[in-house]
Amino acid sequence: MTFWKSKPSSGMAEMERGAPVQAFYGPAKLPVIERARGVYMWDSAGKRYLDGSSGPIVANIGHGNPKVLAAMAEQAQKVCFASRAVFENAPNRALAQRLVGLAGLAFDQAFIVSGGSEATEAALKLARQYAVAKGEASRFKVLSLMPSYHGGTLGAVAITGDSDSAAMFAPITRMMPKIPAPLSYRPPENHSAESYARHCAQALEDTIRAEGPESVLAFILEPVGGLATGANVPPAAYMRTIREICTRHGVLLIFDEVMSGAGRTGAFLAAEHWPDATPDIVTLAKGLAAGYTPLGAVLAPNRIVEPVVASGGFMHGHTYAANPLSCAIGDAVLGELVAQNMVENAAEMGRYLAENLREIAANSTIIGDIRGKGLLMAAEIVADKASRAMLPPAARAVYRLLEIGTELGLMLYARKTSGGAYGEWLMIAPPLNITRAEADELLALFVATIAAFERELRSAGLI
């Protein structure tokens, strides 16, 4: 089925009525998904794809898990919806207890929502109400990184570091201050990755002082980068320093683990990799329910939740907050994550894939860097390794690679942050239960994808 009767031009009259949601993004025709199991997906024509990115880094436990499907059916027979304003529900309590148990002693409560953007909004509102409850109502500014991504709602857009997004939506929200992200592959001239990370940490200190410490509420970042920075991993010294700076100025440190959490990096929370940089609040989504239902969460300690409760309660909510069906599914997903040792497998298979991907990069003309933690990795695409120059926009590098991968049966994930101002990369993040044999198949398909694109580039005289 096509979404347009002919190529769209100046008007909308040519659009087919009742087209799928992809019609909002343009006329490209996509395959129709039919079924999925484990790390594989099949379209309606019977073609098989290896899910090399867990969709948009979502399907952490793989597709079609029978125990999750059984939990889904069992809860659906009991109750699918009950308003949090009227009822508690057992799945919500079970999920919250499992979450804080997995997340460690720094967190006592979990507020359950329907996705990552909602989790970001809830975290910001919790932080603000905590400050007001403490008598610090002047605090409202939330600092974040450039580049970064924290969601699609307007509050999340305000703290997202993306110039294209800001140009479109700044008039209808209040954009917040940004500081430079400690990018490891493209530090400015005269900087190493380590010296630039020190510079970026100092930028946090300087920005808090310039804005006025009494006005700064929080600093939010992804501990391991997502799509905005291509699985960038900050140095330990950077993480320790930003924790010290936030503590010194009374600024809450929020880790956005929508993508990096739920075992993806080889620890349940990526925060565990930096024990001396424990955040005050954490957001989760994506792998939390692994694509089986929309789900997100905010984790917070009692020292933050109790003052908010004492001041009148959390002034925030969603219709589907603490939804019993979604909570039962999320609890089953985390149960499988633990029962099948998927976090440990993510660490082991992450090391295996990283080692092989670096070997592939060494033999490739266009892969400049392989980085990440666990099964959250990225391959940076360049025109020249020595200069780290990017391919021209006309090459559509990462988008063409996605197309070739799909043709060959490999699904990957990519997006150019700020139109590619910070580089471009492919995200490689298969389900956490991937086996060694499936990882080898992923690597073979990845090699074929890179090789096919390099042939096109040579033919066009671009490399």
Secondary structure, 3 states (H helix, E strand, C coil): CCCECCCCCCCCCCECCCCCHHHHHCCCCCCCEEEEEECEEEECCCCEEEECCHHHHCCCCCECCHHHHHHHHHHHHHCCCCCCCCCCCHHHHHHHHHHHHHHCCCCCEEEEECCHHHHHHHHHHHHHHHHHHCCCCCCCEEEEEECCCCCCCHHHHHHCCCHHHHHHHHHHCCCCCEEECCCCCCCCCCCCHHHHHHHHHHHHHHHHHHHCHHHEEEEEECCCCCCCCCCCCCCHHHHHHHHHHHHHHCCEEEEECCCCCCCCCCCCCHHHHCCCCCCCEEEECHHHCCCCCCCEEEEECHHHHHHHHHCCCCCCCCCCCCCHHHHHHHHHHHHHHHHCCHHHHHHHHHHHHHHHHHHHHHCCCCEEEEEEECCEEEEEECCECCCCECCCHHHCHHHHHHHHHHHHCEECECCCHHHHCCCCEEEECCCCCCCHHHHHHHHHHHHHHHHHHHHHHHHCCCC
